[in-house]
């Protein structure tokens, strides 16, 4: 059995049915307090020609509980540790670069996540569109502090975006998704946007629409 490449973050991998130099990749990022097993459960629903990788965040909160950064909701709005977010973002950029190099990937790379994983996907996609072809954002938000760091307008124009959010989300309000959609539109992007009558979770409908979006590209 072949040994998987050593990367900057622990991860799980589902190999493609048949690997070519144009094999596409989907990298999945879990939310606050979860781990790489969480979104890896979606791998069997992703098209078989994809290489699917689920990464584990670097900050351990407890047993099998990890985060990309710590966040405080006590004020009613999320207040996050900016240094931890920046550190995790740099680590993820390194992770993506090494996935492409070690797996000899020349095909399209998609980055997707839930909640905090979606937030990280926003930040990387909008600051480093040279690394990813598309980002899938489930129940996340766009950090205001990222906006001054955006890549050039021209380099963002080919970025594909999928936004999915529950209208009953009590953790990250649906307004985060709506305002992000409007902001991306102001940048000239046309995200695929879906709302669901759901709380802060991933529904079967979200996954179905995500897979359909991936297949459309």
Backbone as CSV, one residue per row, in Angstrom:
resi,resn,N_x,N_y,N_z,CA_x,CA_y,CA_z,C_x,C_y,C_z
1,UNK,0.847,-1.194,0.000,0.000,0.000,0.000,0.886,1.249,0.000
2,UNK,0.584,2.161,-0.907,1.406,3.369,-1.035,1.185,4.288,0.170
3,UNK,2.235,4.962,0.606,2.160,5.916,1.700,1.764,7.286,1.149
4,UNK,0.798,7.918,1.812,0.371,9.236,1.360,1.455,10.267,1.696
5,UNK,1.604,11.305,0.860,2.620,12.332,1.105,2.437,13.022,2.458
6,UNK,3.534,13.426,3.061,3.509,14.170,4.314,3.210,15.634,3.994
7,UNK,2.169,16.177,4.633,1.748,17.553,4.377,1.729,18.340,5.690
8,UNK,1.636,19.677,5.617,1.723,20.517,6.824,0.582,20.304,7.823
9,UNK,-0.536,19.688,7.399,-1.667,19.429,8.278,-2.066,17.960,8.175
10,UNK,-2.546,17.358,9.254,-3.094,16.002,9.150,-4.284,16.006,8.189
11,UNK,-4.504,14.901,7.487,-5.587,14.886,6.511,-6.017,13.455,6.184
12,UNK,-7.203,13.364,5.597,-7.717,12.107,5.053,-7.842,12.281,3.550
13,UNK,-7.692,11.191,2.817,-7.724,11.279,1.355,-8.554,10.157,0.743
14,UNK,-9.339,10.528,-0.260,-10.010,9.541,-1.101,-9.428,9.667,-2.497
15,UNK,-8.807,8.603,-2.938,-8.153,8.627,-4.248,-9.191,8.668,-5.364
16,UNK,-8.836,9.245,-6.501,-9.745,9.224,-7.651,-9.812,7.825,-8.244
17,UNK,-10.884,7.569,-8.968,-11.050,6.266,-9.611,-9.888,5.982,-10.550
18,UNK,-9.486,7.018,-11.264,-8.339,6.913,-12.171,-7.617,8.254,-12.185
19,UNK,-6.353,8.256,-11.838,-5.613,9.507,-11.752,-4.945,9.845,-13.084
20,UNK,-5.099,11.099,-13.499,-4.398,11.628,-14.668,-3.741,12.938,-14.245
21,UNK,-2.996,13.564,-15.157,-2.373,14.838,-14.788,-3.397,15.970,-14.701
22,UNK,-4.644,15.697,-15.117,-5.700,16.704,-15.037,-6.753,16.353,-13.975
23,UNK,-6.418,15.430,-13.093,-7.350,15.060,-12.022,-7.696,16.294,-11.178
24,UNK,-8.995,16.585,-10.998,-9.376,17.719,-10.151,-9.323,17.331,-8.674
25,UNK,-9.188,18.341,-7.815,-9.065,18.121,-6.376,-10.118,18.932,-5.634
26,UNK,-10.731,18.314,-4.622,-11.599,19.033,-3.703,-10.990,18.915,-2.309
27,UNK,-10.611,20.062,-1.723,-10.057,20.101,-0.377,-11.145,20.628,0.560
28,UNK,-11.449,19.862,1.605,-12.549,20.179,2.509,-12.028,20.616,3.879
29,UNK,-12.645,21.671,4.420,-12.228,22.248,5.698,-13.395,22.224,6.684
30,UNK,-13.174,21.616,7.836,-14.236,21.474,8.838,-14.443,22.764,9.634
31,UNK,-15.482,22.757,10.450,-15.815,23.913,11.260,-15.222,23.858,12.655
32,UNK,-15.540,24.858,13.445,-15.031,25.017,14.806,-15.420,23.826,15.680
33,UNK,-14.419,23.239,16.342,-14.677,22.155,17.278,-14.844,20.787,16.659
34,UNK,-14.624,20.689,15.369,-14.772,19.410,14.677,-13.397,18.887,14.263
35,UNK,-13.368,17.997,13.281,-12.098,17.456,12.790,-12.266,16.991,11.351
36,UNK,-11.207,16.428,10.793,-11.189,16.071,9.373,-12.188,14.970,9.001
37,UNK,-12.626,14.189,10.007,-13.595,13.123,9.724,-14.941,13.699,9.292
38,UNK,-15.256,14.890,9.781,-16.573,15.484,9.587,-16.947,15.620,8.113
39,UNK,-16.216,16.432,7.373,-16.559,16.649,5.968,-16.067,15.513,5.077
40,UNK,-15.142,14.687,5.586,-14.685,13.546,4.781,-15.839,12.583,4.524
41,UNK,-16.862,12.650,5.371,-18.041,11.800,5.179,-18.783,12.149,3.886
42,UNK,-18.479,13.316,3.315,-19.106,13.719,2.046,-18.380,13.139,0.837
43,UNK,-17.191,12.580,1.054,-16.337,12.172,-0.065,-17.014,11.201,-1.016
44,UNK,-17.828,10.282,-0.469,-18.453,9.281,-1.345,-19.555,9.866,-2.213
45,UNK,-19.905,11.142,-1.980,-20.915,11.800,-2.810,-20.281,12.695,-3.879
46,UNK,-18.971,12.864,-3.788,-18.233,13.680,-4.764,-17.892,12.802,-5.963
47,UNK,-17.979,13.329,-7.186,-17.679,12.530,-8.383,-16.382,11.732,-8.253
48,UNK,-16.416,10.501,-8.758,-15.330,9.533,-8.535,-14.007,9.944,-9.169
49,UNK,-14.037,10.857,-10.152,-12.779,11.243,-10.795,-12.017,12.298,-9.994
50,UNK,-12.600,12.757,-8.872,-11.950,13.742,-8.008,-11.026,13.086,-6.986
51,UNK,-9.919,13.758,-6.706,-9.126,13.483,-5.519,-9.754,14.335,-4.413
52,UNK,-10.178,13.701,-3.321,-10.830,14.423,-2.224,-9.938,14.366,-0.986
53,UNK,-9.670,15.527,-0.411,-8.807,15.622,0.770,-9.520,16.434,1.845
54,UNK,-9.576,15.910,3.057,-10.146,16.631,4.197,-9.018,16.926,5.178
55,UNK,-8.812,18.204,5.467,-7.706,18.629,6.331,-8.178,18.880,7.757
56,UNK,-7.264,18.708,8.712,-7.550,18.995,10.115,-6.922,20.331,10.505
57,UNK,-7.692,21.166,11.176,-7.189,22.462,11.645,-6.078,22.278,12.674
58,UNK,-5.185,23.256,12.796,-3.993,23.093,13.644,-4.203,23.323,15.137
59,UNK,-5.276,24.000,15.522,-5.459,24.380,16.920,-6.357,23.374,17.633
60,UNK,-5.815,22.662,18.620,-6.607,21.652,19.331,-7.336,22.279,20.507
61,UNK,-8.671,22.045,20.549,-9.499,22.579,21.618,-9.792,21.520,22.675
62,UNK,-9.799,20.259,22.265,-10.116,19.148,23.157,-9.939,17.852,22.402
63,UNK,-10.469,16.760,22.960,-10.358,15.461,22.298,-11.114,15.476,20.975
64,UNK,-10.411,15.231,19.877,-11.004,15.216,18.527,-11.699,16.529,18.168
65,UNK,-11.278,17.605,18.792,-11.893,18.916,18.577,-10.823,19.936,18.197
66,UNK,-10.981,20.510,17.001,-9.947,21.400,16.462,-10.576,22.666,15.876
67,UNK,-9.754,23.686,15.714,-10.231,24.961,15.164,-9.143,25.597,14.319
68,UNK,-9.571,26.426,13.381,-8.631,27.209,12.573,-8.202,28.437,13.366
69,UNK,-9.069,28.881,14.271,-8.758,29.972,15.193,-9.844,29.984,16.262
70,UNK,-9.536,30.605,17.395,-10.513,30.709,18.470,-11.450,31.877,18.207
71,UNK,-12.697,31.721,18.642,-13.705,32.759,18.413,-14.604,32.863,19.640
72,UNK,-15.005,34.080,19.959,-15.839,34.359,21.127,-17.188,34.919,20.653
73,UNK,-18.261,34.235,21.022,-19.607,34.665,20.614,-20.357,35.367,21.751
74,UNK,-19.681,35.626,22.874,-20.378,36.131,24.067,-21.030,37.502,23.863
75,UNK,-20.508,38.283,22.924,-21.064,39.622,22.679,-22.273,39.582,21.746
76,UNK,-22.569,38.383,21.218,-23.662,38.262,20.253,-23.164,38.273,18.826
77,UNK,-21.932,38.740,18.640,-21.291,38.713,17.331,-19.947,38.003,17.471
78,UNK,-19.537,37.261,16.432,-18.261,36.525,16.540,-17.050,37.454,16.581
79,UNK,-16.230,37.305,17.623,-14.971,38.040,17.746,-13.857,36.997,17.700
80,UNK,-12.977,37.126,16.720,-12.004,36.056,16.499,-10.566,36.514,16.739
81,UNK,-9.686,35.520,16.920,-8.262,35.762,17.124,-7.602,35.956,15.752
82,UNK,-7.252,37.191,15.440,-6.742,37.509,14.099,-5.385,36.865,13.823
83,UNK,-4.539,36.779,14.838,-3.226,36.161,14.633,-3.358,34.682,14.326
84,UNK,-4.258,33.998,15.021,-4.478,32.574,14.756,-5.055,32.367,13.356
85,UNK,-5.974,33.256,12.956,-6.562,33.140,11.614,-5.493,33.322,10.547
86,UNK,-4.642,34.319,10.712,-3.586,34.586,9.731,-2.594,33.425,9.670
87,UNK,-2.278,32.858,10.831,-1.355,31.723,10.884,-1.948,30.507,10.188
88,UNK,-3.224,30.220,10.449,-3.880,29.080,9.816,-4.021,29.280,8.311
89,UNK,-4.270,30.525,7.908,-4.392,30.806,6.476,-3.064,30.552,5.765
90,UNK,-1.966,30.983,6.374,-0.641,30.742,5.790,-0.349,29.243,5.713
91,UNK,-0.755,28.507,6.741,-0.538,27.071,6.775,-1.371,26.375,5.697
92,UNK,-2.592,26.845,5.507,-3.452,26.262,4.473,-2.922,26.541,3.070
93,UNK,-2.397,27.730,2.862,-1.805,28.053,1.563,-0.643,27.106,1.274
94,UNK,0.186,26.888,2.290,1.293,25.943,2.158,0.768,24.529,1.893
95,UNK,-0.306,24.169,2.582,-0.921,22.849,2.417,-1.392,22.649,0.979
96,UNK,-2.099,23.634,0.443,-2.620,23.538,-0.932,-1.472,23.439,-1.937
97,UNK,-0.455,24.251,-1.739,0.699,24.213,-2.641,1.358,22.839,-2.626
98,UNK,1.465,22.247,-1.439,2.124,20.945,-1.340,1.233,19.813,-1.837
99,UNK,-0.079,19.946,-1.692,-0.996,18.964,-2.291,-0.780,18.926,-3.800
100,UNK,-0.721,20.098,-4.404,-0.542,20.181,-5.856,0.806,19.608,-6.289
101,UNK,1.836,19.903,-5.499,3.181,19.430,-5.845,3.334,17.929,-5.585
102,UNK,2.937,17.484,-4.409,3.166,16.088,-4.020,2.270,15.098,-4.748
103,UNK,1.064,15.537,-5.090,0.165,14.662,-5.836,0.262,14.917,-7.341
104,UNK,1.182,15.806,-7.722,1.425,16.134,-9.129,0.121,16.540,-9.835
105,UNK,-0.542,17.514,-9.231,-1.838,17.970,-9.715,-1.682,19.155,-10.668
106,UNK,-2.224,18.999,-11.862,-2.283,20.101,-12.812,-3.731,20.481,-13.117
107,UNK,-4.660,19.680,-12.581,-6.081,19.948,-12.792,-6.597,21.037,-11.859
108,UNK,-7.904,21.237,-11.876,-8.518,22.301,-11.081,-8.587,21.915,-9.602
109,UNK,-8.367,22.905,-8.751,-8.437,22.706,-7.310,-9.617,23.512,-6.756
110,UNK,-10.492,22.815,-6.034,-11.624,23.465,-5.375,-11.403,23.397,-3.871
111,UNK,-11.741,24.481,-3.186,-11.609,24.546,-1.738,-12.992,24.791,-1.161
112,UNK,-13.396,23.930,-0.225,-14.733,24.080,0.331,-14.756,23.834,1.815
113,UNK,-15.707,24.453,2.503,-15.766,24.246,3.935,-17.101,24.602,4.526
114,UNK,-17.255,24.201,5.786,-18.460,24.491,6.554,-18.104,25.419,7.716
115,UNK,-18.910,26.461,7.919,-18.758,27.375,9.040,-17.360,28.002,9.047
116,UNK,-16.535,27.703,10.046,-15.191,28.282,10.080,-14.361,27.816,8.885
117,UNK,-14.613,26.607,8.414,-13.937,26.116,7.210,-14.333,26.908,5.976
118,UNK,-15.590,27.362,5.947,-16.054,28.209,4.843,-15.401,29.590,4.922
119,UNK,-15.244,30.093,6.145,-14.590,31.392,6.338,-13.155,31.341,5.816
120,UNK,-12.442,30.259,6.136,-11.076,30.104,5.646,-11.053,29.988,4.118
121,UNK,-12.053,29.318,3.565,-12.128,29.163,2.105,-12.342,30.505,1.420
122,UNK,-13.228,31.336,1.991,-13.415,32.699,1.493,-12.070,33.431,1.459
123,UNK,-11.371,33.406,2.592,-10.152,34.200,2.735,-9.069,33.774,1.744
124,UNK,-8.922,32.466,1.566,-7.893,31.985,0.641,-8.303,32.222,-0.807
125,UNK,-9.546,31.945,-1.133,-10.003,32.136,-2.510,-9.881,33.572,-2.979
126,UNK,-10.203,34.516,-2.090,-10.212,35.920,-2.487,-8.837,36.588,-2.408
127,UNK,-7.922,35.998,-1.642,-6.573,36.569,-1.577,-5.591,35.826,-2.477
128,UNK,-5.875,34.535,-2.744,-4.976,33.726,-3.572,-5.739,32.930,-4.637
129,UNK,-6.432,33.631,-5.549,-7.183,32.923,-6.588,-6.283,32.160,-7.557
130,UNK,-4.981,32.413,-7.488,-4.043,31.657,-8.317,-3.929,30.210,-7.844
131,UNK,-4.335,29.942,-6.598,-4.213,28.592,-6.037,-5.432,27.716,-6.278
132,UNK,-6.611,28.349,-6.394,-7.849,27.566,-6.488,-8.720,28.040,-7.648
133,UNK,-9.417,27.083,-8.243,-10.327,27.396,-9.340,-11.680,27.858,-8.804
134,UNK,-12.061,27.303,-7.641,-13.354,27.650,-7.077,-13.398,27.422,-5.583
135,UNK,-14.343,28.113,-4.908,-14.542,27.942,-3.472,-16.016,27.645,-3.198
136,UNK,-16.260,26.724,-2.277,-17.614,26.341,-1.883,-17.794,26.694,-0.410
137,UNK,-18.813,27.499,-0.110,-18.949,28.113,1.205,-20.288,27.732,1.821
138,UNK,-20.249,26.847,2.803,-21.470,26.381,3.450,-21.559,26.969,4.862
139,UNK,-22.557,27.825,5.065,-22.829,28.407,6.386,-21.625,29.162,6.948
140,UNK,-21.023,30.005,6.127,-19.856,30.763,6.555,-20.087,32.259,6.510
141,UNK,-18.994,33.002,6.545,-19.065,34.459,6.389,-17.737,34.952,5.838
142,UNK,-17.758,36.122,5.264,-16.560,36.769,4.749,-16.051,37.750,5.795
143,UNK,-14.821,37.570,6.248,-14.242,38.461,7.254,-13.997,39.845,6.655
144,UNK,-14.450,40.874,7.345,-14.254,42.243,6.872,-12.771,42.568,6.728
145,UNK,-11.951,42.008,7.617,-10.521,42.303,7.630,-9.792,41.743,6.409
146,UNK,-10.443,40.851,5.679,-9.837,40.262,4.480,-9.963,41.213,3.285
147,UNK,-10.992,42.030,3.289,-11.283,42.860,2.116,-10.109,43.731,1.656
148,UNK,-9.341,44.346,2.566,-8.188,45.141,2.108,-7.062,44.284,1.528
149,UNK,-7.133,42.961,1.741,-6.061,42.080,1.288,-6.405,41.345,-0.018
150,UNK,-7.515,41.700,-0.634,-7.967,40.974,-1.815,-6.941,41.014,-2.945
151,UNK,-6.965,39.945,-3.737,-6.164,39.911,-4.962,-6.696,40.969,-5.930
152,UNK,-5.983,41.180,-7.020,-6.403,42.191,-7.988,-7.763,41.836,-8.602
153,UNK,-8.481,42.866,-8.995,-9.799,42.673,-9.602,-9.723,41.703,-10.787
154,UNK,-8.730,41.877,-11.619,-8.605,41.030,-12.809,-8.361,39.566,-12.446
155,UNK,-7.524,39.321,-11.442,-7.192,37.932,-11.092,-8.350,37.199,-10.427
156,UNK,-9.334,37.953,-9.932,-10.483,37.323,-9.284,-11.582,36.905,-10.258
157,UNK,-11.511,37.386,-11.476,-12.645,37.212,-12.391,-12.920,35.765,-12.785
158,UNK,-11.938,34.904,-12.694,-12.162,33.500,-13.061,-12.511,32.617,-11.870
159,UNK,-12.587,33.206,-10.675,-12.894,32.417,-9.479,-14.367,32.023,-9.456
160,UNK,-14.625,30.727,-9.319,-15.992,30.219,-9.227,-16.377,30.137,-7.748
161,UNK,-17.621,30.508,-7.433,-18.044,30.579,-6.034,-19.419,29.927,-5.851
162,UNK,-19.527,29.098,-4.833,-20.800,28.486,-4.438,-21.073,28.853,-2.989
163,UNK,-22.230,29.470,-2.725,-22.612,29.865,-1.373,-23.894,29.144,-0.994
164,UNK,-23.875,28.458,0.153,-25.051,27.762,0.672,-25.225,28.133,2.133
165,UNK,-26.461,28.482,2.534,-26.666,28.949,3.908,-28.111,28.694,4.328
166,UNK,-28.295,28.318,5.591,-29.631,28.100,6.129,-30.256,29.400,6.619
167,UNK,-31.528,29.596,6.311,-32.219,30.827,6.721,-32.490,30.848,8.223
168,UNK,-32.395,29.670,8.882,-32.647,29.588,10.326,-31.345,29.444,11.115
169,UNK,-30.240,29.824,10.505,-28.928,29.702,11.150,-28.817,30.690,12.313
170,UNK,-28.695,30.155,13.540,-28.592,31.001,14.728,-27.147,31.253,15.133
171,UNK,-26.198,30.609,14.468,-24.773,30.801,14.771,-24.181,31.893,13.884
172,UNK,-24.371,31.742,12.577,-23.966,32.761,11.611,-25.205,33.115,10.793
173,UNK,-25.771,34.264,11.070,-27.037,34.684,10.492,-27.011,34.667,8.969
174,UNK,-28.155,34.401,8.361,-28.281,34.347,6.902,-27.824,35.656,6.254
175,UNK,-27.878,36.753,7.019,-27.467,38.040,6.457,-26.002,38.044,6.057
176,UNK,-25.188,37.230,6.729,-23.775,37.120,6.335,-23.670,36.620,4.894
177,UNK,-24.466,35.632,4.558,-24.435,35.074,3.201,-24.952,36.085,2.186
178,UNK,-26.025,36.753,2.527,-26.623,37.720,1.598,-25.693,38.902,1.326
179,UNK,-25.041,39.381,2.383,-24.125,40.512,2.191,-22.870,40.085,1.431
180,UNK,-22.428,38.857,1.661,-21.263,38.350,0.926,-21.577,38.214,-0.559
181,UNK,-22.770,37.729,-0.846,-23.194,37.611,-2.252,-23.183,38.982,-2.922
182,UNK,-23.720,39.978,-2.237,-23.759,41.332,-2.796,-22.348,41.887,-2.982
183,UNK,-21.483,41.636,-2.002,-20.107,42.133,-2.095,-19.364,41.476,-3.256
184,UNK,-19.516,40.168,-3.402,-18.853,39.473,-4.514,-19.374,39.989,-5.852
185,UNK,-20.659,40.297,-5.897,-21.232,40.867,-7.114,-20.585,42.199,-7.459
186,UNK,-20.265,42.982,-6.431,-19.613,44.277,-6.669,-18.205,44.118,-7.214
187,UNK,-17.624,42.917,-7.019,-16.290,42.630,-7.547,-16.349,42.059,-8.965
188,UNK,-17.564,41.866,-9.459,-17.720,41.307,-10.800,-17.888,39.805,-10.812
189,UNK,-17.989,39.202,-9.623,-18.178,37.752,-9.542,-19.670,37.426,-9.539
190,UNK,-20.002,36.244,-9.995,-21.402,35.800,-10.028,-21.532,34.465,-9.303
191,UNK,-21.589,34.511,-7.971,-21.655,33.262,-7.226,-22.958,32.502,-7.443
192,UNK,-22.861,31.186,-7.414,-24.060,30.352,-7.347,-24.527,30.420,-5.904
193,UNK,-25.754,30.863,-5.698,-26.227,31.169,-4.347,-27.490,30.377,-4.023
194,UNK,-27.492,29.724,-2.839,-28.640,28.919,-2.425,-28.952,29.162,-0.947
195,UNK,-30.236,29.314,-0.652,-30.705,29.382,0.729,-31.591,28.174,1.017
196,UNK,-31.578,27.734,2.282,-32.330,26.539,2.679,-33.051,26.825,4.000
197,UNK,-34.230,26.246,4.211,-34.917,26.411,5.494,-34.272,25.507,6.542
198,UNK,-33.063,25.872,6.973,-32.260,24.997,7.831,-31.478,25.804,8.849
199,UNK,-31.076,25.183,9.966,-30.203,25.833,10.947,-28.738,25.757,10.510
200,UNK,-27.816,25.876,11.462,-26.373,25.882,11.170,-25.893,24.443,10.982
201,UNK,-26.086,23.951,9.766,-25.742,22.556,9.483,-25.583,22.367,7.979
202,UNK,-25.095,21.192,7.594,-25.036,20.817,6.186,-26.196,19.877,5.905
203,UNK,-27.048,20.237,4.981,-28.199,19.396,4.647,-27.916,18.573,3.391
204,UNK,-28.754,17.572,3.165,-28.629,16.756,1.956,-28.791,17.616,0.709
205,UNK,-29.671,18.608,0.806,-29.898,19.494,-0.341,-28.651,20.323,-0.649
206,UNK,-27.962,20.779,0.396,-26.719,21.535,0.196,-25.694,20.693,-0.545
207,UNK,-25.535,19.444,-0.088,-24.546,18.557,-0.707,-24.923,18.280,-2.159
208,UNK,-26.194,18.051,-2.402,-26.661,17.803,-3.769,-26.343,18.996,-4.668
209,UNK,-26.621,20.202,-4.179,-26.362,21.412,-4.970,-24.861,21.656,-5.131
210,UNK,-24.089,21.322,-4.098,-22.628,21.455,-4.176,-22.066,20.561,-5.270
211,UNK,-22.487,19.306,-5.292,-22.004,18.363,-6.303,-22.422,18.806,-7.713
212,UNK,-23.639,19.308,-7.810,-24.116,19.811,-9.109,-23.270,20.985,-9.565
213,UNK,-22.911,21.868,-8.627,-22.074,23.030,-8.945,-20.695,22.578,-9.406
214,UNK,-20.100,21.623,-8.692,-18.790,21.107,-9.086,-18.837,20.522,-10.493
215,UNK,-19.871,19.729,-10.759,-19.994,19.099,-12.077,-20.177,20.124,-13.191
216,UNK,-20.777,21.273,-12.866,-21.032,22.296,-13.896,-19.755,22.969,-14.346
217,UNK,-18.665,22.790,-13.578,-17.411,23.433,-13.930,-16.362,22.411,-14.374
